[in-house]
Amino acid sequence: MEKIRNSVRLTGYAGAEPTVMSFAGDKKMVRLSIGVHAFYKNSLGEAVDQTQWFNLIFWNHKVDLVEGIVKKGTALRVEGRLSTQTFTDKNGDQRYTTEIVVNELEIVDKYEL
């Protein structure tokens, strides 16, 4: 039996220009959102196009690839793992955010989506 692992794959469009952050020790990170479409018919038989947004995180050598190639609207296929963080907002309420830490990135033809 294969080991169970934290893994997710998504194919969609970059929702904005990548945001690059630099850290001590020459570490770099990119944040990027990806919009993924789901098409279905509702109970009235009407076609519905629903978009869900996911936050992506890229580290180190993948940053250079994303910086040089990915722009808003670029069609992407990514694979990574889910990472959930907890933080306290300005009102003192506990909040959660889930991001995808990307291991694999593929630029795809928009007609493949």
C-alpha positions, -999 to +999 in steps of 0.1 A: +000+000+000+013+035-009+020+058+020-006+085+026+007+120+020-003+156+019-006+163-018-026+186-041-027+193-079-043+223-095-045+237-130-057+273-135-046+309-142-023+332-122-046+358-107-020+386-103+017+394-108+039+373-084+049+390-051+086+383-043+100+384-008+137+382+002+150+369+035+184+366+052+207+340+039+197+346+002+164+329+007+135+340-015+098+333-016+070+341-041+033+344-033+009+340-061-029+332-064-043+308-089-079+307-101-094+273-108-126+270-127-154+244-121-181+241-147-215+225-139-252+228-145-274+240-116-308+226-106-324+248-133-302+233-160-282+266-164-245+264-171-224+278-141-187+288-142-175+289-106-139+301-099-121+292-067-089+310-056-059+293-040-028+309-025+005+294-037+040+297-021+072+291-040+107+289-023+143+294-034+152+281-070+115+280-080+113+318-073+136+326-102+114+305-126+082+321-114+097+356-115+109+352-151+079+335-167+047+338-147+025+369-153-011+376-145-032+353-167-005+326-172-019+291-174-003+269-147-003+234-134+011+230-099+016+202-074+025+207-038+014+203-002-012+221+019+001+242+047-022+258+073-011+287+095-028+302+125-026+339+134-044+365+155-060+394+137-060+430+149-093+424+168-077+395+187-096+368+168-078+337+158-077+332+120-065+304+097-050+305+063-042+276+040-016+278+013-001+254-012+036+251-010+045+242-046+070+214-054+063+212-092+054+239-117+044+235-153+034+263-176+006+250-198-011+261-230-043+279-221-062+255-245-053+226-222-075+240-194 
